[in-house]
Amino acid sequence: MIKNIYIELTEKFNDGRLRAVICSGQAAVLHRIAMMSKDGDWIIMEDQECLSHIIHVLEGYGASYRFGAPLDIRWLKAGWSSHFEFMHQNIRIRTDFFTRPPRISSEMLEQLWKESEGKHPPFTNKQFLAEMKKTNREKDYAVIGEIAKKMENPRDILLYSRSARDIIELVGAFPKLVEEIKESRELLLKLPCSIDELEKELDAERRKLMHANEDRLLKYTKASQKWAEKWIEVQSLVSGRTLTESHAIILKNAEGVLPFLP
């Protein structure tokens, strides 16, 4: 049986201590919400030992940087992400890393690290995954809907469900709970209403979330414009070098060009 490369990488990232937790697409696969995902995403510890270890592991696979921020605390703590790729069994493997994923509070991150200790492989829970899927991609809202269908706690379902019918049924079954949490999801404030009206609210909510993520990404795109212009030159400087050597060169070239804060 061929071992899942993303599980293999996670085991190596976490050799000796917890450093990386699988999130996004591969987490959806592990929750059996998706059949497959084309790349791997990890939330990693924000410390130098972790970053050095990740570079060392990736170097063993012959990985190289893709365009993005260097794997360095100064950028990662401001929400930037780092991207790499390598060939494995004739398949291009893409890996993405961040320490502060969007829409995730510090409390959620702290809880993530606590619940991931001793878990093999460690991957984000359904609530965390649903938050991360609030992107500007239409297809991710279908994924959030599937995640909500697998949730067991009525509170969580009310906060994430994409089904007007399911929400209305839960409102009838748990009216006190709705009163407790309605400030946490704007459309709950519109209840009671018809299914048609609630479906319109769900569509409006989706568009609002998508626009919010588009605005977030635009800040990073604008901030990285000069770095993008320099990237071809940087790629020529690191061509044929090990990842450790490339990392040092990329760090030197990114300083003063790619701002730490977008």
Secondary structure as the mmCIF struct_conf table of DSSP 4:
data_model
#
loop_
_struct_conf.conf_type_id
_struct_conf.id
_struct_conf.beg_label_comp_id
_struct_conf.beg_label_asym_id
_struct_conf.beg_label_seq_id
_struct_conf.end_label_comp_id
_struct_conf.end_label_asym_id
_struct_conf.end_label_seq_id
HELX_LH_PP_P HELX_LH_PP_P1 ILE A 2 ASN A 4
HELX_RH_AL_P HELX_RH_AL_P1 ILE A 5 PHE A 13
TURN_TY1_P TURN_TY1_P1 ASN A 14 ASN A 14
BEND BEND1 ASP A 15 ARG A 17
STRN STRN1 ALA A 20 CYS A 23
HELX_RH_AL_P HELX_RH_AL_P2 SER A 24 LEU A 30
TURN_TY1_P TURN_TY1_P2 HIS A 31 ARG A 32
BEND BEND2 ILE A 33 ILE A 33
BEND BEND3 MET A 35 MET A 35
BEND BEND4 LYS A 38 ASP A 39
STRN STRN2 GLY A 40 ILE A 44
BEND BEND5 GLU A 46 ASP A 47
HELX_RH_AL_P HELX_RH_AL_P3 GLN A 48 GLY A 60
TURN_TY1_P TURN_TY1_P3 TYR A 61 GLY A 62
STRN STRN3 SER A 64 TYR A 65
HELX_LH_PP_P HELX_LH_PP_P2 ARG A 66 ARG A 66
BEND BEND6 PHE A 67 GLY A 68
BEND BEND7 LEU A 71 LEU A 71
HELX_RH_AL_P HELX_RH_AL_P4 ILE A 73 LEU A 76
TURN_TY1_P TURN_TY1_P4 LYS A 77 GLY A 79
STRN STRN4 SER A 82 HIS A 88
TURN_TY1_P TURN_TY1_P5 GLN A 89 ASN A 90
STRN STRN5 ILE A 91 PHE A 98
BEND BEND8 THR A 99 ARG A 100
TURN_TY1_P TURN_TY1_P6 PRO A 102 ARG A 103
HELX_RH_AL_P HELX_RH_AL_P5 SER A 106 SER A 116
TURN_TY1_P TURN_TY1_P7 GLU A 117 GLY A 118
BEND BEND9 HIS A 120 PRO A 121
STRN STRN6 PHE A 123 PHE A 123
HELX_RH_AL_P HELX_RH_AL_P6 LYS A 126 MET A 132
TURN_TY1_P TURN_TY1_P8 LYS A 133 LYS A 133
BEND BEND10 THR A 135 ASN A 136
HELX_RH_AL_P HELX_RH_AL_P7 GLU A 138 LYS A 150
HELX_RH_AL_P HELX_RH_AL_P8 PRO A 154 TYR A 160
HELX_RH_AL_P HELX_RH_AL_P9 ALA A 164 ALA A 173
HELX_RH_AL_P HELX_RH_AL_P10 PRO A 175 ILE A 181
HELX_RH_3T_P HELX_RH_3T_P1 LYS A 182 SER A 184
BEND BEND11 ARG A 185 ARG A 185
HELX_RH_3T_P HELX_RH_3T_P2 GLU A 186 LYS A 190
BEND BEND12 PRO A 192 PRO A 192
HELX_RH_AL_P HELX_RH_AL_P11 ILE A 195 ALA A 223
TURN_TY1_P TURN_TY1_P9 SER A 224 SER A 224
HELX_RH_AL_P HELX_RH_AL_P12 GLN A 225 VAL A 238
TURN_TY1_P TURN_TY1_P10 SER A 239 GLY A 240
HELX_RH_AL_P HELX_RH_AL_P13 LEU A 243 ALA A 254
TURN_TY1_P TURN_TY1_P11 GLU A 255 VAL A 257
BEND BEND13 LEU A 258 LEU A 258
BEND BEND14 PHE A 260 PHE A 260
#
